[in-house]
Amino acid sequence: MSNVDKEKWYIPKNWKVDLDVRKKRLNACNNCEDKNTKFLLKNKPTCKHCGCIIDWKVKFVNEECPLKKW
């Protein structure tokens, strides 16, 4: 595989937050009054403000709460 191919598919190691940060974010979302329990996917609540699946959004470094709770 050439260097160009490697760069195209390279995912940096720091694209996810660590487990402690993820737990704090998830706790804030789970205690939020704006958590939407009308699931897009089975057992995956969403945010009423941004529509994101909470379990997924809390994992990514570049994501933030639309209500600035984290």
C-alpha positions as CSV (number, residue, x, y, z in Angstrom):
1,M,0.0,0.0,0.0
2,S,1.4,3.4,-0.9
3,N,1.7,6.3,1.4
4,V,-1.1,8.1,-0.4
5,D,-3.4,5.1,0.3
6,K,-2.4,5.0,4.0
7,E,-3.1,8.7,4.4
8,K,-6.5,8.4,2.8
9,W,-7.7,5.7,5.3
10,Y,-5.7,6.9,8.3
11,I,-7.8,7.5,11.4
12,P,-6.0,9.3,14.2
13,K,-5.8,7.5,17.6
14,N,-7.3,10.5,19.4
15,W,-10.7,10.6,17.6
16,K,-12.4,9.2,20.6
17,V,-12.5,10.6,24.2
18,D,-11.3,8.4,27.0
19,L,-13.7,6.3,29.0
20,D,-14.0,8.6,32.0
21,V,-14.9,11.6,29.8
22,R,-17.4,9.4,27.9
23,K,-19.1,8.3,31.2
24,K,-19.4,12.0,32.4
25,R,-20.9,13.0,29.1
26,L,-23.3,10.1,29.1
27,N,-24.3,10.8,32.7
28,A,-25.1,14.5,31.8
29,C,-27.2,13.4,28.8
30,N,-29.0,10.7,30.7
31,N,-30.0,13.2,33.4
32,C,-31.0,15.8,30.9
33,E,-34.7,16.7,30.7
34,D,-34.3,17.0,26.9
35,K,-33.3,13.4,26.3
36,N,-35.6,11.9,23.7
37,T,-36.7,8.4,24.4
38,K,-38.3,7.9,21.0
39,F,-35.6,5.7,19.7
40,L,-34.2,5.9,16.1
41,L,-32.5,2.6,16.9
42,K,-33.4,0.0,19.5
43,N,-32.6,1.3,23.0
44,K,-30.6,4.3,21.6
45,P,-32.0,7.6,23.0
46,T,-31.4,10.8,21.1
47,C,-31.0,14.5,21.9
48,K,-34.1,16.6,21.3
49,H,-31.9,19.6,20.3
50,C,-29.4,18.1,17.8
51,G,-31.1,14.7,17.0
52,C,-27.9,12.8,17.6
53,I,-27.8,9.3,19.1
54,I,-26.5,10.0,22.6
55,D,-24.4,6.8,23.0
56,W,-22.5,7.6,19.8
57,K,-22.1,11.4,20.2
58,V,-20.5,11.2,23.6
59,K,-17.6,9.2,22.2
60,F,-16.1,11.8,19.7
61,V,-13.6,14.4,20.6
62,N,-15.0,17.1,18.3
63,E,-18.6,16.8,19.5
64,E,-20.2,19.0,22.2
65,C,-23.6,19.3,23.9
66,P,-25.8,21.8,22.2
67,L,-26.9,23.0,25.6
68,K,-23.2,23.3,26.7
69,K,-23.6,20.7,29.5
70,W,-20.3,19.1,28.4
